[in-house]
Amino acid sequence: MVRQRLPRISLGTIYRNLDLLAEQGKILKIESAGSSKRFDGNPRPHQHVRCQKCGRVADIMLPVQVPDTRHAILPGFTITAVRLEFDGLCDACVPASA
């Protein structure tokens, strides 16, 4: 979408700016092992579901209470973030896997 407005912009510039916005807390960076980075424009705490077949990521607004672990006694660690992600199949991929 950016290249439609700025055809000569590099992917490096785009990702540097996305990383900066994530560092500022304006967007979320979604990273999973073995998957490409994704960015979410909703910085409020919420969960995600990822389709195991096509890789689609969607927001889930569940009333999940994550305990405050910043002050928990975890030898050798200071908890800075907690992520909860669900894996499954999206509606488009369910018939293909049946």
trRosetta pair geometry for C-beta under 8 A, 3 or more apart (Angstrom, degrees):
i j d omega theta_ij theta_ji phi_ij phi_ji
1 4 5.8 -42 -162 16 39 115
1 5 7.6 18 149 -1 63 100
2 5 6.2 -70 -165 44 41 98
2 6 5.8 -31 162 45 80 102
2 9 5.8 -71 137 69 114 148
2 14 5.8 169 51 -107 163 121
3 6 6.5 -78 -118 75 32 60
3 7 5.5 61 -175 -118 76 45
3 9 6.3 -138 -94 49 66 99
4 7 7.6 27 -124 -74 10 75
6 9 4.2 53 117 -26 116 118
9 13 5.5 -110 -172 71 90 133
9 14 6.3 93 140 -52 119 95
10 13 4.8 102 61 2 82 99
10 14 7.2 -145 100 -3 48 85
11 14 5.4 -53 -150 37 40 115
11 15 6.1 32 156 -14 72 107
12 15 6.1 -60 -145 42 27 104
12 16 6.2 30 157 -21 65 108
13 16 5.8 -53 -144 35 29 112
13 17 6.4 24 158 -14 63 109
14 17 6.1 -65 -155 39 27 107
14 18 6.3 25 152 -18 65 109
15 18 5.4 -51 -141 38 36 113
15 19 6.2 40 157 -20 66 103
15 37 7.5 92 -138 73 110 143
16 19 5.8 -54 -150 37 29 112
16 20 6.4 31 150 -21 63 106
17 20 5.4 -49 -146 35 34 115
17 21 6.4 36 154 -18 65 103
18 21 5.7 -52 -148 36 32 111
18 22 6.4 34 152 -19 64 105
18 27 6.9 -65 -158 75 74 145
18 29 7.4 112 145 -94 97 97
18 39 5.1 -101 -167 -72 122 156
19 22 5.6 -55 -149 36 32 113
19 23 6.4 35 152 -21 65 104
19 29 7.0 32 -114 -81 59 139
20 23 5.6 -51 -148 34 32 113
20 24 6.4 26 154 -13 64 108
21 24 5.7 -59 -148 42 32 109
21 26 4.6 -79 -171 66 85 114
21 27 4.7 35 128 19 114 109
21 39 7.7 59 81 -160 120 136
22 25 7.7 47 180 -70 32 23
22 26 7.5 -92 -73 53 24 70
22 27 5.4 -60 -80 79 66 84
22 28 6.5 68 -128 -155 94 15
22 29 4.1 31 -137 -34 155 103
22 39 6.7 -114 -67 -127 114 104
25 43 5.6 94 168 -169 65 145
26 43 6.0 -130 170 -51 15 145
27 39 5.3 26 147 -180 133 104
27 40 6.2 163 -176 77 84 47
27 41 5.5 -42 -119 -110 101 39
27 43 5.8 -113 -108 -70 15 97
28 39 6.9 156 81 -159 51 56
28 40 4.2 -11 58 57 104 105
28 42 6.9 -23 6 79 117 57
28 43 5.5 158 -43 -114 84 56
29 37 6.2 -30 -166 -163 97 108
29 38 7.7 138 -166 78 50 46
29 39 5.9 -29 -106 -103 56 74
29 40 8.0 -155 -69 19 12 80
30 37 7.2 135 72 -167 57 56
30 38 4.2 -25 65 71 110 97
30 39 6.9 -171 15 -85 84 20
30 40 5.8 71 -29 -21 115 109
30 48 6.1 50 -131 -24 139 170
30 57 6.3 129 114 -168 161 162
30 85 7.9 119 -158 -98 106 132
31 35 7.3 168 -164 77 47 95
31 37 5.5 -23 -92 -111 88 75
31 38 7.7 180 -72 29 43 69
32 35 4.2 30 69 31 96 127
32 50 6.7 -55 -15 -32 161 169
32 85 6.6 -124 -88 102 120 169
35 38 7.6 -28 138 -17 116 103
35 50 7.4 -55 -104 -160 165 154
35 55 6.8 159 -139 -139 112 108
38 57 5.5 108 138 20 172 157
40 43 7.6 152 100 -74 91 44
40 48 7.5 -129 -70 -83 148 127
40 57 7.8 -103 -77 123 107 129
40 59 7.1 118 -149 -76 132 104
42 46 6.5 -7 120 28 126 135
42 59 6.3 24 47 -97 148 148
45 66 7.7 -122 -177 19 138 128
46 59 5.6 21 126 -161 138 102
46 60 6.7 172 168 73 96 50
46 61 5.5 -44 -136 -97 120 65
46 62 7.9 123 -156 26 73 66
47 59 7.5 117 79 -165 48 56
47 60 4.5 -35 83 68 97 103
47 61 7.7 171 36 -86 82 21
47 62 5.6 -8 23 25 132 109
47 64 6.4 58 -38 22 130 142
47 84 4.8 -46 -114 89 111 98
47 85 6.7 177 -168 -95 84 38
47 86 6.7 57 155 -9 121 99
48 57 5.5 -6 -174 -170 123 100
48 58 6.8 148 -156 75 71 37
48 59 6.2 -48 -102 -105 68 41
48 60 6.4 166 -104 12 14 91
48 85 5.1 -14 69 -123 92 86
48 86 7.1 -162 101 31 46 74
49 57 7.2 160 80 -152 44 52
49 58 5.3 -16 58 60 93 90
49 60 5.4 78 -22 -38 101 122
49 85 7.3 155 -96 -171 29 66
49 86 4.3 -26 -107 75 81 105
49 87 7.3 162 -160 -90 68 14
49 88 5.8 -19 -173 29 114 111
50 55 6.7 -22 -173 -154 97 42
50 56 7.2 165 -153 83 51 44
50 57 5.1 -16 -101 -99 77 78
50 85 6.3 17 -6 174 109 114
50 86 7.3 168 19 86 66 52
50 87 5.6 -29 67 -108 88 66
50 88 7.7 133 72 31 43 62
51 54 4.9 4 103 50 135 81
51 55 6.1 -37 70 17 89 12
51 56 4.3 36 11 45 124 87
51 57 7.8 -123 9 -63 76 38
51 88 6.7 -49 -109 86 50 61
51 89 5.8 59 -146 -140 85 35
51 90 4.1 -45 -87 -16 132 98
51 93 5.6 127 -171 13 127 147
52 87 5.3 63 -64 180 102 104
52 88 6.7 -156 -10 92 99 9
52 89 6.1 -53 37 -75 93 69
52 93 7.9 -176 61 125 66 155
53 89 5.8 40 -2 -125 115 90
53 90 7.6 -119 50 26 103 84
53 93 4.0 160 58 -158 141 145
53 96 6.9 140 177 82 161 125
53 97 6.4 -129 -72 -57 144 121
54 90 6.5 -56 41 29 120 124
54 92 6.9 1 -8 86 154 116
54 93 5.4 -150 -11 -66 106 129
56 90 5.0 9 60 -40 136 151
56 92 7.8 87 -9 41 152 120
58 90 7.4 120 -15 -104 128 111
60 86 6.7 31 -3 19 155 128
64 84 6.2 -90 126 59 162 164
66 69 7.8 -64 155 -9 92 103
66 82 4.9 163 -175 96 145 148
66 84 7.1 -154 -82 -26 118 123
67 72 7.7 68 124 -58 116 130
68 71 6.6 18 131 24 102 94
68 72 7.8 164 112 -35 59 94
69 72 4.4 -37 -154 5 66 128
69 74 7.3 30 177 -22 105 132
69 79 4.3 6 109 52 109 164
69 82 6.7 109 24 -62 127 126
70 78 7.5 24 -152 -173 64 78
70 79 5.8 -120 -90 72 44 96
72 79 6.9 31 41 3 108 132
74 77 4.3 -43 116 62 116 109
74 78 7.9 171 67 -78 109 24
74 79 6.7 78 29 -37 148 100
79 82 6.9 19 177 -58 121 90
89 93 4.6 -127 -168 93 94 109
89 94 5.0 126 120 -77 124 69
89 97 6.0 -97 -124 18 156 147
90 93 5.1 79 55 16 75 103
90 94 7.3 -124 95 -25 35 85
91 94 5.9 -39 -146 9 32 117
92 95 7.8 -64 -179 29 31 96
92 96 7.6 15 141 -5 61 118
93 96 5.3 -64 -155 43 51 115
93 97 6.1 38 154 -17 81 110
94 97 6.2 -70 -150 39 28 102
94 98 6.6 37 156 -38 65 105
95 98 5.6 -49 -148 16 36 118
